[in-house]
Amino acid sequence: MQWKNTTTAYGKGIQALHWIMAILIIALCVIAEIMLDMPKGEEKWALYDLHKSLGVLAFLLIIVRFPWRWFSIIPSALGKAWQNKAAHIVHITLYVLMFLLPVSGLIMSWSGGHDVEFLGLFTLPNLIIKNEIIHEIGEAIHHLGGLALYILVAGHIAAAFYHHLILRDSVLKRMFIST
């Protein structure tokens, strides 16, 4: 089993982090869409707490994933120069958003006067006093970042399937099979 990346494939470690983050991000998006449409009440606040906990988990995983990704060999690009440049920009932007969204969520919660618990196990120390302006800034960043994430994830998935179904290259396969 190949844990490290090679010039032809991603290692099992980064593959695992990729798919765990993908599932986590999808769960966060689904929970966000559900909780926003719910009436105020215990069920809605329970979903908010779950969303925050999963956001903290995503933040912890991206802290692990950043150095692993940036200090590892990256498999050789397979597309045309403009496609490779676009893919690079999308990947960097996805990493920025995977960092920015949990941070803006924490800022939004803390500045709104709300605690952030992690799976009911412990409460994160509140690093920001209640402040409406900071809360609104955090909320705007979280909302706009979420919209950007939706668009980029859709493009990322579409590009993977384009490579797999149209170009018939190994871009998608190398995120599943290490050689």
C-alpha positions in Angstrom: 0.0 0.0 0.0 1.5 3.3 -1.1 1.0 6.0 1.5 3.0 8.7 -0.2 2.3 10.4 -3.4 4.2 9.5 -6.6 4.5 11.3 -9.9 1.6 9.1 -11.2 -0.8 8.7 -8.3 -1.8 10.2 -4.9 -0.9 8.1 -1.8 -3.5 6.5 0.4 -3.0 9.1 3.1 -4.0 12.1 0.9 -6.7 10.0 -0.8 -8.2 9.2 2.6 -8.1 12.9 3.6 -9.6 13.9 0.3 -12.6 11.6 0.6 -13.1 12.2 4.3 -13.1 16.0 3.6 -15.4 15.5 0.6 -18.0 13.6 2.7 -17.6 16.1 5.5 -18.1 19.1 3.2 -21.2 17.5 1.6 -22.6 16.8 5.1 -21.9 20.4 6.2 -23.6 21.8 3.0 -26.7 19.5 3.4 -27.0 20.3 7.1 -26.6 24.1 6.4 -29.4 24.0 3.8 -31.7 22.0 6.1 -31.1 24.1 9.2 -31.6 27.4 7.4 -35.1 26.5 6.4 -36.2 25.1 9.8 -38.3 27.1 12.3 -36.5 28.2 15.4 -36.5 25.5 18.0 -34.5 22.7 19.7 -34.1 20.7 16.4 -32.7 23.6 14.6 -30.2 24.4 17.4 -29.2 20.8 17.5 -28.4 21.0 13.7 -26.5 24.2 14.3 -24.4 22.4 17.0 -23.8 19.5 14.6 -22.8 21.9 11.8 -20.4 23.7 14.1 -18.9 20.4 15.4 -18.4 19.1 11.8 -16.9 22.5 10.9 -14.4 22.2 13.7 -13.5 18.7 12.5 -13.1 20.0 9.0 -10.8 22.7 10.3 -8.6 20.2 12.2 -8.4 18.0 9.1 -7.5 20.9 6.8 -4.7 21.8 9.3 -3.3 18.3 8.7 -4.0 18.4 5.0 -2.3 21.7 4.2 1.2 20.7 4.9 0.7 17.2 3.6 -0.5 18.5 0.3 2.0 21.3 -0.1 5.1 19.3 1.0 4.3 16.2 -1.0 5.1 15.2 -4.5 2.1 16.0 -6.8 1.3 13.6 -9.6 2.1 15.0 -13.0 -0.5 17.2 -14.7 -2.3 15.5 -17.6 -4.3 18.3 -19.2 -3.5 21.1 -21.5 -1.5 24.1 -20.0 -4.6 26.2 -19.5 -6.5 23.3 -17.9 -3.6 22.6 -15.6 -3.4 26.3 -14.6 -7.2 26.4 -14.0 -7.0 23.2 -11.9 -4.2 24.7 -9.9 -6.2 27.9 -9.2 -9.3 25.9 -8.3 -7.3 23.7 -5.9 -5.7 26.6 -4.2 -9.1 28.4 -3.9 -10.7 25.2 -2.5 -7.9 25.0 0.2 -8.4 28.7 1.1 -12.2 28.1 1.4 -11.7 24.9 3.5 -9.7 27.1 5.9 -11.8 30.2 5.6 -15.2 28.7 6.1 -14.5 27.1 9.5 -12.7 30.2 10.7 -15.5 32.5 9.6 -18.0 30.1 11.2 -16.1 30.3 14.5 -15.9 34.1 14.3 -19.6 34.3 13.4 -20.6 32.1 16.4 -18.3 33.7 19.0 -19.1 37.3 17.9 -22.8 36.4 18.0 -22.4 35.4 21.6 -22.7 31.6 20.9 -20.5 28.9 22.2 -19.0 26.3 19.9 -19.1 22.8 21.3 -17.3 19.9 19.7 -19.7 16.9 19.5 -20.9 17.6 23.0 -17.5 16.7 24.4 -16.1 20.1 25.2 -16.6 23.8 24.5 -14.0 25.7 22.5 -12.7 28.8 24.3 -14.5 31.9 23.0 -11.8 34.1 21.5 -14.0 37.0 20.5 -16.4 39.1 22.5 -19.9 39.6 21.3 -19.8 42.2 18.6 -22.5 42.8 15.9 -20.2 44.2 13.3 -17.7 41.4 13.5 -20.6 38.9 13.5 -22.0 40.4 10.3 -18.6 40.3 8.6 -18.1 36.7 9.7 -21.6 35.9 8.4 -21.0 37.6 5.1 -17.7 35.8 4.6 -19.3 32.4 5.6 -22.2 32.9 3.2 -20.2 34.1 0.2 -17.5 31.5 0.9 -20.2 28.8 1.0 -21.6 29.9 -2.3 -18.1 29.9 -3.8 -17.5 26.5 -2.4 -20.6 25.1 -4.0 -19.5 26.5 -7.4 -16.0 25.2 -7.1 -16.9 21.8 -5.8 -19.4 21.4 -8.7 -16.7 22.4 -11.2 -14.1 20.1 -9.5 -16.5 17.2 -9.8 -17.4 18.1 -13.4 -13.7 18.3 -14.3 -13.0 14.9 -12.8 -15.8 13.3 -14.8 -14.8 15.2 -17.9 -11.3 13.7 -17.6 -12.7 10.2 -16.8 -15.5 10.0 -19.3 -14.4 12.3 -22.2 -10.7 12.4 -22.1 -10.4 8.9 -20.6 -7.2 9.7 -18.7 -6.3 8.7 -15.2 -7.0 11.9 -13.3 -10.0 10.4 -11.4 -8.5 6.9 -11.1 -5.3 8.2 -9.4 -7.4 9.5 -6.5 -8.7 6.0 -6.0 -5.9 3.7 -6.9 -2.3 4.1 -5.9 0.2 2.5 -8.2 
